[in-house]
Amino acid sequence: MIRARFYTAAEDCRPVEWPIPYPYWQSGFSEDATIIVAFVDNEEQLLEFWPEAYDIESEEVDRVEFTERFPKPDWYEVAT
């Protein structure tokens, strides 16, 4: 799994397919884009959900971690 930070020029930053397996957050804005942080299996999966993503930065992680800035979304259920 990776934690990815990327930009999208789309005004609607939701993924193009639903449901998705892991959470994502609208993290901020640049002059002409929305900044998204998302957990996905790999960059190929990221591009399935956000085909317009660019400037992708990612790091491998072992699990989804929530923080005060990136809290657990109400819709997200951890698979057991």
Sequence and secondary structure as in RCSB ss.txt:
>XXXX:A:sequence
MIRARFYTAAEDCRPVEWPIPYPYWQSGFSEDATIIVAFVDNEEQLLEFWPEAYDIESEEVDRVEFTERFPKPDW
YEVAT
>XXXX:A:secstr
 EEEEEEE  SS S SSSS SS EEEEEE SS EEEEEEESSHHHHHHH TT EEEEEEE SS    SSS   TT
     
